């Protein structure tokens, strides 16, 4: 089975650590047990909080001290071809965001993994909604303003949710790293390498044309879609490079602010040091502009 696996770009984690060391904050409370409320004045680092009945419907939560209804929330959605991966893949990103943006809340979610008997759509979109509903409860004392970070399949889910399933526009921005954007692309459909992707994603696989269109974020873009920043590799063996243009052409056509970077010679997120530095700098500028 072809999986869209993703780890942070080679060399990125040490660079993030170097850049963010001076911002490191101490963990003041680690409480994995759900409570009826969490003191708004207190910082919390919560692990494996349930947002549904399934054992895979768990998330880690960072709640900053002195938060209120204006406290914004980063949402991390891991990759893994819709059928694999884990929120642990984004632990380093969570820690870096916590250090650099200590006044923001963060959730790092697991979702129900897909099989051909139980495809990704719609259950993984439902899981994102359930996780956002949970963190919006009064006991957490944060806002319902979200910025989604997604990589690979997580990038796809971030865009699909924000463009197609967020009618109240709570998502204020998307950071998409190598996320599939248009499953109608002939570079997907006509390539046997990707044939195993479709039945994992939707019932009926490639025979379900309407379903393929439904789960293609680029086809769900409207003028109300949130600002989006994307990163792709020109030599990605898992996501055709044409996915970037299909996405950002749709965003441009609808007047949605966007940035797109194609790293030449790079694969599925394995940026070199210069590319990693560029990646970090662009994300920081994007977050500072749209989510402060």
N, C-alpha and C positions, 0 to 999 in steps of 0.2 A: 504494500500500500504506500502511495506517495503521501508523505506528511509534510506540511509546511511548518517545519520546526524552526524555532528562533531562539537564539541567545543574543545578549547584547553584543554589539560589534567588538571584534577582537581589539583589545587594548582600551576599550571604552571604560570598563569598570575601574581600572587603576587611575585613569585620567579623571573620572568623576570624583574618585576618592581624593585625589590631589587637589582638585579645584575646590572641593567642598569641606576639606578638613577644618578650615578655620571657622566653619559655621556649625560644627558638630554640637548637638545639644544632648544633654543627659536624658536618659529614660527615667522618668519620675514615678511611673506606676505601670505595672504590667499585670493586667487583670483579665484572664481569659474567660471568666465566668460572667455570663450575661446578667446585667442588673436592670432594675426597673428604671433607673435614671443614672446619669453620670454628671458629677458636679462640673458646672461650666468653668469654674476657676481652676480645675485640676486637669493635668495632662494625663492621657491614657494611651497605652499601647496594647491593643486587644488582638487576640489571635483566635482564629477558627470560630468566629461568631456566625451562627446559623442565620440565614435569611430565607430558608425554606426547609421542607421536611426531608429532602434527599441529603444523604451524607456528603455529596459533592457540592452542595449549596452552602459553602462556607466562605468567609472573607476575613482578612486581617484589617484592622482599623486603627488609624492614628488620629487621636483627637487632641488638638493643641490646648494649652491652658488659656483661660480667659477668652474662650470662643463665644460666639453669639449667632444670631440669625443671619448675620452677614458673612459668616465664615464659609469660604468656598471649599469645594471638595475636588481633589484629584481622584480619578477613577482609573485603576490599572487593570488591563484585560490581556492576559497572557495568550501566546500562540501555541501551536502544536497541531496544526491541521484539523482543527475542530474535534479531533478524537484523542488528543494527547496534551501534554504540557501540564503545568501546575503554577499556581500563584507564587511558589517559591522562585520561579524563574525571574520574577520582578522584585524580589526582596531588596536587591542592591539599589534599584531605582527608587523604591519606597524610602529607603534610608537616606538616599541623596536628596530627594525632594523634601523630606522631613527636615533635613539639615539646612537646605537652601531657602525653603519657604516654610519656616516654623509656625507661621500663623494660619496655614492652610490645613484642613483635614485631608486624609487620604484613605481610600479603601482599595484593597488589592484582592480581587475576587477569583475564586474558583467557580466553574460552572459545570453543568452536567455534560459529560463528554459524549461525543456522538459515535454511533455505530450505524451500519446499514439498516439494522432493524429499528433504530431510533435515531434518525438524522438530526443534524445540528439545528436546522430550522423547523419550527419556530422556537424550540425549547430554550436555546441559548439566548435569544433575544428576550424571551420571557424572564430568564434568569437575571439578565442585566437590569430589567425593569424592577424585579423583586429586590435586588440588592440596593438599587437607588431608592426604592420605597422604604426599605429598612433604615438606611442612613438618614432619611428625611424625617424620621420619627422625632417627636419633641425631646425624647430622652437623650439624644445625642447633641442637641443644641448647635446645629450647623444649618447652613442654607441649603436650598435645592438648586444651587448653581454648580455645574459640573464641568470639568475639563477631562476628556477621555484620552488616555495613553493606550494605544494598542499596537501590538507587533504581530505581523504575519496574520494568522487567522484572527487574532485579537484586534488587529487593525481593521480587518474586514468587518468584524462584529461592531466595533466602535462606530464606523461610518454607517453601517446599515441601521443601527439603532438610532443614531443622531439624525440621519436624513429621513428615515421612514417611520420611526416609532416614538418620536418625542414631540407630540403635538403642542405641548406647552412650552417648548424651546428652553428647557432647563439646561441643555448642553450648550456651553458658551464657546467651546473650541475643541478641536481634535488634533492630536499629534499621532500621525499614522506612519508606522515604519513597515515597509514592504507588505502592506495589506492588499490582498486581491480586491479589485474595485469593480470589475465588469466581467462576469462569468459568461457573457455572450460573445466575448472576444474570440474570433477564430483561432487565435494563438493558444487559447485554452481548448476550445471545443474540437479542433481538428488535430490535436496532438495527443496521441495515445498515452503519453507519459502521465497526462492529467486525468485519464478516464476514471480512476478510482476516487477522485475528489468528489465528483457529482453525487454519487449515491450516499456518500457520507454527509453531504451538505443538505440534500433535499430528497424527499420521496420521489421515486421515479427516475432519478439521475438525469442523464442527457435526454431522455425521452420526455421530460417535463419542461417544455420550453417556457411556459408561463412561470413555473417555479424558478427557473434560472434567471429570468428577468426580475422577479420579485426579490431575489437575494443578491442582486447586483447593485451595490451602493451608488455607482455612477449614474444609474438610471433612476435613482430616487432623489437626486439633488433638486432642490427648489431655491427660489430667491431667499427663502427664510433659513436655509441651511447655515450651520455655524462655520466660522473661519476654520480653515484646515491647513495644516502643514504636513507635507509628506516627504518621505525619503525612500529611494529605490536604488538598486544596483543594476548596472547595464548588463552584467554577466550572471544575473540571478538564475539558477537552474530550476527554481520552483515557482517563481512569479514572473511572467513575461514582462519585459520592459515596457511594452505597449500599455500596460495597466496604468502607468502614471499619466500619460497623455489623455487616455479615455476619462480618467477621473477629473483632471484639472481642466480639460476642455469643457466638461459639464459645469464645473464650478465657475469658470470664466463666463460661459454662456448665460449663467443665471446671476451674474454680478456678485458672487460670493468671494470675499477676500480669501486668497490662498497663496501658499508658497509651495514650490516643488523643486526637489533637488535629486538629480540623477548622478550617482557616483560612478564614474567611468571605471570599468574593470572590476567593480565590486560585485559580490554575490549576494546571498540572502542575509544581509545585515553585517557581513564581515568587513567592515570598513577598516582602512589603514589608519595610522595615527593622525595624519593631516585631515582625513575625512572625518574621523571621530571628533576632533577638535571643532571642525566646522559644524558637525551635527549638534554637539552640545551648545555651541554659541547660538545657533539659530533657534534651538528649542527655548533657551533662556530668553532671548529677545521676544519670541512669540508669546511665551507665558507672561512676561512682563507687560506686553502690550495688551493682551486680551484677558488676563485672569488675575489681575492685581486688585 
